[in-house]
Amino acid sequence: MMIYKFYQQRIFPHLLNQVMQTPSMMDGRAELLGKVRGEVLEIGFGTGLNLPFYQEVDQVYALEPNRDVYQLAQKRVFDAPFHVQHIQASAEKLPFADHSVENIVSTWTMCSIANLDKAIQEIHRVLKPQGTLHLIEHVQYHDNNTLKKLQDLLTPIQKVIADGCHLNRNIELELLNANFKFSEKYYFDAEDLPKIGRRMFMARAHKL
Ligand SMILES: C[S@@+](CC[C@H](N)C(=O)[O-])C[C@H]1O[C@@H](n2cnc3c(N)ncnc32)[C@H](O)[C@@H]1O
């Protein structure tokens, strides 16, 4: 147990910081974030890897429950040409008023949220009526049954080594079921990642 705690606090945050800088992921960030304007709430801010890709934002609320992970964001936060405010909270209970946030960003966070239904409800609650949820997530295959099954099989192990990360979520369906519609969406495979976590879903979603 002590070894696992050491892994969680001292090793995992550095691994996360490295893996999340895979070139295809950095390209995905550029594509998703370049045109985002104004105020942004990032859920699962991680180590701040999105910050250099914002061209036109005024303020970022950096929601990150894990202190050990946020520690590694400090330099990027300091270098950002706009204000970044850390909010130590979970997406299942967003400390924001109803219909108050213009943009919400989730990059590879929905895989890790323990109660995703609740978090999506919360995102729906705090998003302004004309607001946008910008997201890129790794998801379950829908066109390859072998890999799909393998994702189901390996998720319990992945959850232990990668801080609760599920390999087998269908984020598009979760959002549709929670009264979101899409103005943009597509799937692609990130060739520089292992097959098991390669299928990506990029989208801009709005409240119905
Ligand atoms: C795979 S990392 C992605 C980090 C960052 N978004 C990025 O693109 O590099 C997932 C992040 O979600 C955070 N997280 C886990 N559970 C969460 C929850 N319930 N609410 C908000 N963030 C959560 C983790 O602490 C971690 O920083």
The ligand as a Gaussian input file, in Angstrom:
#p B3LYP/6-31G(d) Opt

LIG

0 1
 C       -5.113000      11.820000     -18.253000
 S       -5.088000      13.252000     -17.266000
 C       -5.285000      14.569000     -18.457000
 C       -4.745000      15.888000     -17.986000
 C       -4.919000      17.096000     -18.910000
 N       -6.313000      17.389000     -19.181000
 C       -4.158000      16.929000     -20.198000
 O       -4.755000      17.062000     -21.262000
 O       -2.940000      16.705000     -20.152000
 C       -6.630000      13.223000     -16.391000
 C       -6.760000      14.311000     -15.349000
 O       -8.076000      14.287000     -14.798000
 C       -7.974000      14.518000     -13.404000
 N       -9.178000      13.964000     -12.757000
 C       -9.383000      12.706000     -12.301000
 N      -10.600000      12.599000     -11.742000
 C      -11.178000      13.818000     -11.860000
 C      -12.442000      14.340000     -11.446000
 N      -13.338000      13.582000     -10.848000
 N      -12.683000      15.642000     -11.699000
 C      -11.780000      16.418000     -12.333000
 N      -10.574000      15.981000     -12.728000
 C      -10.276000      14.688000     -12.501000
 C       -6.692000      13.819000     -13.007000
 O       -6.205000      14.281000     -11.760000
 C       -5.783000      14.163000     -14.189000
 O       -5.111000      15.363000     -13.992000

